[in-house]
Amino acid sequence: MSQFARFIWLFIVVSIAGLTSSAQPAPAGAAGYTIQPFASGLDSPWGMAFLPDGRLLVTERIGTLRIVATDGTVSAPVEGVPEVCACGQGGLLDVQLHPHYQQNGWIYISYSDKKMNAAGEATGFTALMRARLSGNALIDQQMVYTAPEDVYSTREHHFGSRITFDDAGYLFFSIGDRGVMEDAQRLDVPNGKIHRLHDDGRVPADNPFVGQAGAVATIWSYGHRNPQGLQWNDGALWNTEHGPQGGDELNLVRKGLNFGWPAITYGINYNNEIISEFTEKEGMEQPATHWTPSIATCGIDFYDGAAFPGWSGDLFVTSLKFGELHRVEIDGTTVVNREVVLKTDGRLRDVETGPDGYLYIAIEGMPTSIVRLVPAGS
């Protein structure tokens, strides 16, 4: 397909999507589920992580962390949260437990770290810290990752950021291109990358660019635009990332590989200008699947609960643009089916499988901030 033809097709599809996106709650489907409200009153919930006792940690982008009890009651703000640059898309972002949380108590948080420049302007860049929970406070705070101050910027978008651990206990996290698309191809800056660390912030000696002159040693993969979904599953690392106008991607992320942004893309710019003439190039990875028009992919979760056996191992992907929850079936490393299982009037930011096997979904822009999918009749 020529670039001009691709543009015309994208324009038509985007227009149709805008007319047909009704954003209404889905009825109980073939999987036999219903939608229940769970928690209300949260301000732009961003990340979620379940504690072993069933309580739910939820970040609010404005810079507060809350604990939601098993009955949906929302706590007062947790004390000891770092100051964030709640600017544009920045703020308090993801939260994740250490895989051995019950032994060491570590909670990991990603956020847009705030610094003031010489002009007195607030600048930000993605950072990670870890801490332990004591009552309603974070204690024992430790910085795990901060970037050099010269990459901090007043730009207010594309911070990333999600956190996940692999089976060996390595920590992975994502950083967006911070609005400078060419930086995603540069190995001397952390922008537009998936990064890998030991759980305490040390750089693993076998990271792909360790020892390469000028390269950032934490980089695991590069060529990413704004990755806001990241999870290990069955020995593989998957991420979702926002494309521009079209070209949202699901990627199987591998060590040292280049995922192409902005040299290759299935999207066009927001002003309808062409970003790249190419959708593929030698030495650059293709997505496992992509969404065109864009659905604004965000948090993801591989379902590992018992309440919906028909969904076992399926990937759930949240959508900000259309308020949708997508189910993606993957056979090995191949996407074999996609479907929308939920539509709402809000922006779906994150999804997590609960200890009860229900699916919990964080929603921006609705009075009910977290809903859950439960088996019909529950």
KAGI-V277922 format. One record per pair of residues at least 4 apart in sequence whose C-alpha atoms are under 8 Angstrom apart, sorted by the first residue. I is the first residue (numbers start at 0). J is the second residue. D is the distance in whole Angstrom. If there is no record, write none. Layout:
# KAGI-V277922
i	j	d
I	J	D
I	J	D
This chain:
# KAGI-V277922
i	j	d
0	4	6
0	5	6
1	5	6
2	6	6
2	276	6
3	7	6
4	8	6
5	9	6
6	10	6
6	267	8
7	11	6
8	12	6
9	13	6
9	245	7
9	291	7
9	292	7
10	14	6
11	15	6
12	16	6
12	291	8
12	292	6
13	17	6
13	292	5
14	18	7
15	19	6
16	20	6
16	292	8
20	321	7
22	321	6
22	322	6
22	323	8
22	342	5
22	343	5
22	344	5
23	342	5
23	343	5
23	344	6
24	341	6
24	342	5
24	343	5
24	344	8
25	340	7
25	341	5
25	342	6
25	343	8
26	33	7
27	31	6
27	32	5
27	33	5
27	34	8
27	375	7
28	32	6
28	340	8
30	307	7
30	309	7
31	374	6
31	375	5
32	372	6
32	373	5
32	374	4
32	375	4
33	372	6
33	373	5
33	374	6
33	375	5
33	376	8
34	370	7
34	371	6
34	372	5
34	373	6
35	370	6
35	371	5
35	372	6
35	373	7
36	367	6
36	369	7
36	370	4
36	371	6
37	70	8
37	71	5
37	367	7
37	368	8
37	369	5
37	370	5
37	371	6
38	67	7
38	71	5
38	72	7
38	73	7
38	367	6
38	368	6
38	369	5
38	370	7
39	71	8
39	73	8
39	366	6
39	367	4
39	368	5
39	369	7
40	73	8
40	366	6
40	367	7
40	368	6
41	59	7
41	368	6
42	59	6
42	60	7
42	61	7
42	363	7
42	368	8
43	59	5
43	60	6
43	61	7
43	362	7
43	363	5
43	364	7
43	368	8
44	57	6
44	58	6
44	59	4
44	60	6
44	348	7
44	361	6
44	362	7
44	363	6
44	368	7
45	57	7
45	58	5
45	59	6
45	60	6
45	91	8
45	92	6
45	93	7
45	348	6
45	349	6
45	361	7
46	57	6
46	58	5
46	59	8
46	92	6
46	93	4
46	94	6
46	298	8
46	348	8
46	349	6
46	361	8
47	55	7
47	56	5
47	57	5
47	58	7
47	93	7
47	94	6
47	95	7
47	349	7
47	350	8
47	351	7
47	361	8
48	55	6
48	56	5
48	57	7
48	94	6
48	95	6
48	96	7
48	351	7
49	53	6
49	54	6
49	55	4
49	56	6
49	353	7
49	354	8
50	54	5
50	55	6
50	56	7
50	96	8
51	101	8
53	68	8
53	69	6
53	353	8
53	354	6
54	66	7
54	67	6
54	68	5
54	69	5
55	66	6
55	67	5
55	68	7
55	69	8
56	64	7
56	65	6
56	66	5
56	67	6
56	94	7
57	64	6
57	65	5
57	66	6
57	67	7
57	94	7
58	62	7
58	63	6
58	64	5
58	65	6
58	91	6
58	92	6
58	93	7
58	94	7
59	63	5
59	64	6
59	65	8
59	90	8
59	91	6
59	92	7
60	85	7
60	89	7
60	90	5
60	91	5
60	92	6
61	83	8
61	85	5
61	90	6
61	91	6
62	80	8
62	81	8
62	82	7
62	83	6
62	85	7
62	90	6
62	91	5
63	76	6
63	77	7
63	80	7
63	91	7
64	76	6
64	77	5
64	80	7
65	73	7
65	74	6
65	75	7
65	76	5
65	77	6
66	73	6
66	74	5
66	75	8
66	77	8
67	71	6
67	72	5
67	73	5
67	74	6
68	72	5
68	73	7
68	74	8
75	135	8
76	135	8
77	135	5
77	136	5
77	137	7
78	135	6
78	136	4
78	137	6
79	136	6
79	137	5
79	138	7
80	137	7
82	112	7
82	113	7
83	89	8
83	90	5
83	91	6
83	110	6
83	111	6
83	112	5
83	113	6
84	89	6
84	90	5
84	111	5
84	112	6
84	113	5
84	121	7
84	122	7
84	123	6
85	89	5
85	90	4
85	91	7
85	111	7
86	90	7
86	155	6
87	155	5
87	156	6
88	155	6
88	156	5
88	157	7
88	158	7
89	110	7
89	111	5
89	123	8
89	155	6
89	156	7
89	158	6
90	110	6
90	111	5
91	108	8
91	109	7
91	110	5
91	111	7
92	108	7
92	109	5
92	110	5
92	111	8
92	160	7
92	161	8
93	108	6
93	109	5
93	110	7
93	160	7
93	161	5
93	162	7
94	106	7
94	107	6
94	108	5
94	109	7
94	161	8
94	162	7
95	106	6
95	107	5
95	108	7
95	162	6
95	163	7
96	100	6
96	104	8
96	105	6
96	106	5
96	107	6
97	103	8
97	104	7
97	105	6
97	106	6
97	107	7
97	164	8
98	164	7
98	168	7
99	103	6
99	104	8
100	104	4
100	105	6
100	106	8
104	130	8
104	131	5
104	132	7
105	129	6
105	130	6
105	131	5
105	132	8
106	129	5
106	130	5
106	131	6
106	132	8
107	127	7
107	128	6
107	129	4
107	130	7
107	162	8
108	127	6
108	128	6
108	129	6
109	125	7
109	126	6
109	127	4
109	128	7
109	160	7
109	161	7
109	162	7
110	125	6
110	126	6
110	127	6
110	160	8
111	123	5
111	124	5
111	125	4
111	126	6
111	158	7
112	123	5
112	124	5
112	125	6
112	126	6
113	121	6
113	122	6
113	123	5
113	124	7
114	121	6
114	122	5
114	123	6
114	151	8
115	119	6
115	120	5
115	121	5
115	122	6
116	120	5
116	121	7
116	122	7
120	153	7
121	153	6
122	151	6
122	152	5
122	153	5
122	154	8
123	151	5
123	152	6
123	153	7
123	154	8
124	146	7
124	150	7
124	151	5
124	152	7
124	158	7
125	145	7
125	146	7
125	158	6
125	159	8
125	160	7
125	174	7
126	143	8
126	144	5
126	145	5
126	146	7
127	142	6
127	143	5
127	144	5
127	145	7
128	140	7
128	141	6
128	142	4
128	143	5
128	144	7
129	140	6
129	141	5
129	142	6
129	143	7
130	137	6
130	138	6
130	139	5
130	140	4
130	141	6
131	137	5
131	138	5
131	139	6
131	140	7
132	136	6
132	137	5
132	138	6
133	137	6
133	138	7
142	200	8
143	198	8
143	199	6
143	200	4
144	200	6
146	150	7
146	151	8
146	189	7
147	151	8
150	188	8
154	177	7
154	178	7
155	177	8
156	177	6
156	178	6
157	174	8
157	175	5
157	176	6
157	177	5
157	178	6
157	224	8
157	225	5
158	174	6
158	175	5
158	176	7
158	177	6
158	225	7
159	173	6
159	174	4
159	175	5
159	225	5
159	226	5
159	227	5
160	172	7
160	173	5
160	174	5
160	175	7
160	226	7
160	227	5
160	228	8
161	172	5
161	173	6
161	226	8
161	227	6
161	228	6
161	229	6
161	298	8
162	170	7
162	171	6
162	172	4
162	173	7
162	229	7
162	230	8
163	170	6
163	171	5
163	172	6
163	229	6
163	230	6
163	231	7
164	168	6
164	169	5
164	170	5
164	171	6
164	230	8
164	231	7
165	169	6
165	170	7
165	171	8
165	231	6
165	234	7
166	234	7
168	197	7
168	198	7
169	195	7
169	196	6
169	197	5
169	198	6
170	195	6
170	196	5
170	197	6
170	198	6
171	193	7
171	194	5
171	195	5
171	196	6
172	193	6
172	194	5
172	195	7
172	229	8
173	191	8
173	192	6
173	193	5
173	194	6
173	226	6
173	227	7
173	229	8
174	189	7
174	190	6
174	191	6
174	192	6
174	193	6
174	194	8
174	225	7
174	226	7
175	190	6
175	191	4
175	192	7
175	223	7
175	224	6
175	225	4
175	226	6
176	180	6
176	181	8
176	182	6
176	183	6
176	190	4
176	191	4
176	192	8
176	223	7
176	224	5
176	225	6
177	190	6
177	191	7
177	225	8
179	183	8
180	191	8
180	224	7
180	260	7
180	261	6
181	185	7
181	260	8
181	261	7
182	188	7
182	190	6
182	191	7
183	190	6
183	191	4
183	192	7
183	221	6
183	222	5
183	223	6
183	224	7
183	260	6
183	261	7
184	191	8
184	221	7
184	222	5
184	257	8
184	259	8
184	260	7
184	261	8
186	213	7
186	214	5
186	215	6
186	218	8
186	221	8
187	213	5
187	214	5
187	215	5
188	214	7
188	215	6
189	215	7
189	218	7
191	221	6
191	222	6
191	223	5
191	224	5
191	225	7
191	226	8
192	218	6
192	219	7
192	220	6
192	221	4
192	222	7
192	223	6
193	218	6
193	219	5
193	220	5
193	221	6
193	223	8
194	217	5
194	218	4
194	219	5
194	220	7
195	202	7
195	203	8
195	206	7
195	217	5
195	218	6
195	219	6
196	200	6
196	201	6
196	202	5
196	203	6
196	217	6
197	201	5
197	202	6
197	203	6
202	206	7
202	216	7
202	217	6
203	217	8
204	209	7
205	209	7
206	216	7
206	217	7
206	218	7
206	219	6
206	254	8
207	216	8
207	218	7
207	219	6
207	254	7
207	255	5
208	214	6
208	215	7
208	216	6
208	217	8
208	218	7
208	219	8
208	255	7
209	214	7
209	215	8
209	216	5
209	217	8
210	214	8
210	216	7
218	255	8
219	253	8
219	254	5
219	255	5
219	256	8
220	252	7
220	253	7
220	254	6
220	255	5
220	256	5
220	257	6
220	258	8
221	255	7
221	256	7
221	257	5
221	258	6
221	259	8
222	257	5
222	258	5
222	259	5
222	260	5
222	261	7
223	240	7
223	258	6
223	259	7
223	260	6
224	240	7
224	241	7
224	242	7
224	260	6
224	261	8
225	240	5
225	241	5
225	242	8
226	238	7
226	239	6
226	240	4
226	241	6
226	297	8
227	238	8
227	239	6
227	240	6
227	241	7
227	296	7
227	297	5
227	298	6
228	237	8
228	238	5
228	239	5
228	240	7
228	296	8
228	297	5
228	298	4
228	299	5
229	236	7
229	237	6
229	238	4
229	239	7
229	298	7
229	299	7
230	236	6
230	237	5
230	238	7
230	299	7
230	300	7
230	301	8
231	235	5
231	236	4
231	237	6
232	236	6
232	237	8
232	301	7
235	251	7
235	252	8
236	251	6
236	252	5
236	253	7
237	249	7
237	250	6
237	251	5
237	252	6
238	248	8
238	249	6
238	250	5
238	251	7
238	252	7
239	247	7
239	248	5
239	249	5
239	250	6
239	296	6
239	297	7
239	298	8
239	299	8
240	247	6
240	248	5
240	249	7
240	295	8
240	296	6
240	297	7
241	246	7
241	247	5
241	248	7
241	293	8
241	295	6
241	296	6
241	297	8
242	246	5
242	247	4
242	248	7
242	264	8
242	265	8
242	266	6
242	293	7
242	295	8
243	247	7
243	266	6
243	267	6
243	268	6
243	269	7
243	293	7
244	266	5
244	267	5
244	268	6
244	269	6
244	271	8
244	291	8
244	292	7
244	293	6
245	265	6
245	266	4
245	267	7
245	290	6
245	291	4
245	292	4
245	293	4
245	294	8
246	264	6
246	265	4
246	266	4
246	289	6
246	290	6
246	291	5
246	292	7
246	293	6
247	266	8
247	289	5
247	290	5
247	291	7
247	292	8
247	293	6
247	294	7
247	295	7
247	296	7
248	286	6
248	287	8
248	288	6
248	289	4
248	290	7
248	296	8
249	286	6
249	287	6
249	288	5
249	289	6
250	285	8
250	286	5
250	287	5
250	288	7
251	286	7
251	287	7
251	332	7
252	256	8
256	283	7
256	284	7
257	282	7
257	283	5
257	284	6
258	283	5
258	284	5
258	285	7
258	286	8
259	263	5
259	264	7
259	283	5
259	284	7
260	264	6
261	274	7
261	275	7
262	275	6
262	277	7
263	275	6
263	276	8
263	277	5
263	278	5
263	279	6
263	280	7
264	274	8
264	275	7
264	277	7
264	278	5
264	279	8
265	278	6
265	289	8
265	291	7
266	274	8
266	291	7
266	292	8
267	271	6
267	272	6
267	273	5
267	274	6
267	275	8
268	272	5
268	273	6
268	274	6
279	283	7
279	284	8
279	285	7
287	332	8
287	333	7
287	334	6
288	334	7
290	294	7
293	320	8
294	318	5
294	319	7
294	320	5
294	321	6
295	318	5
295	319	5
295	320	5
295	321	8
296	316	7
296	317	6
296	318	5
296	319	6
297	316	7
297	317	5
297	318	6
297	319	7
297	347	8
297	348	6
297	349	7
298	316	6
298	317	6
298	348	6
298	349	4
298	350	6
299	314	7
299	315	5
299	316	5
299	317	6
299	349	7
299	350	6
299	351	8
300	314	6
300	315	5
300	316	7
300	350	6
300	351	6
300	352	7
301	312	6
301	313	6
301	314	4
301	315	6
301	352	8
302	310	7
302	311	6
302	312	5
302	313	6
302	314	6
302	315	7
302	352	6
303	311	6
303	312	6
303	352	7
303	356	8
304	308	8
304	311	7
304	352	6
304	353	7
304	354	7
304	355	7
304	356	4
304	357	7
305	311	8
305	355	8
305	356	5
306	355	7
306	356	5
306	357	6
306	373	8
306	374	7
307	311	7
307	356	7
307	357	8
307	374	7
312	328	8
313	326	7
313	327	6
313	328	5
313	329	7
314	326	6
314	327	5
314	328	6
314	329	8
315	324	7
315	325	6
315	326	5
315	327	6
315	350	7
316	324	6
316	325	5
316	326	6
316	327	8
316	350	7
317	322	8
317	323	6
317	324	5
317	325	6
317	347	5
317	348	6
317	349	6
317	350	7
318	322	5
318	323	5
318	324	6
318	325	8
318	346	7
318	347	5
318	348	7
319	323	7
319	345	8
319	346	4
319	347	5
319	348	6
320	346	6
321	342	7
321	343	8
321	344	8
321	345	8
321	346	7
322	341	8
322	342	6
322	343	5
322	344	6
322	345	5
322	346	5
322	347	5
323	339	7
323	340	7
323	341	5
323	342	4
323	343	6
323	346	8
323	347	7
324	339	6
324	340	6
324	341	5
324	342	7
324	347	7
325	337	7
325	338	6
325	339	4
325	340	6
325	341	7
326	337	6
326	338	5
326	339	6
326	340	7
327	334	7
327	335	8
327	336	6
327	337	5
327	338	7
328	334	6
328	335	6
328	336	5
328	337	6
329	333	5
329	334	4
329	335	6
329	336	7
330	334	6
330	335	7
344	364	8
344	365	7
345	362	6
345	363	6
345	364	5
345	365	6
346	362	5
346	363	5
346	364	6
347	360	7
347	361	6
347	362	5
347	363	6
348	360	7
348	361	6
348	362	6
348	363	7
349	360	6
349	361	5
349	362	8
350	358	7
350	359	6
350	360	4
350	361	6
351	358	6
351	359	5
351	360	7
352	356	6
352	357	6
352	358	5
352	359	6
353	357	5
353	358	6
353	359	7
357	371	6
357	372	6
357	373	5
357	374	8
358	371	5
358	372	5
358	373	7
359	369	7
359	370	6
359	371	4
359	372	7
360	369	5
360	370	5
360	371	6
361	368	6
361	369	5
361	370	7
362	367	8
362	368	5
362	369	6
362	370	8
363	368	6
364	368	8
373	377	6
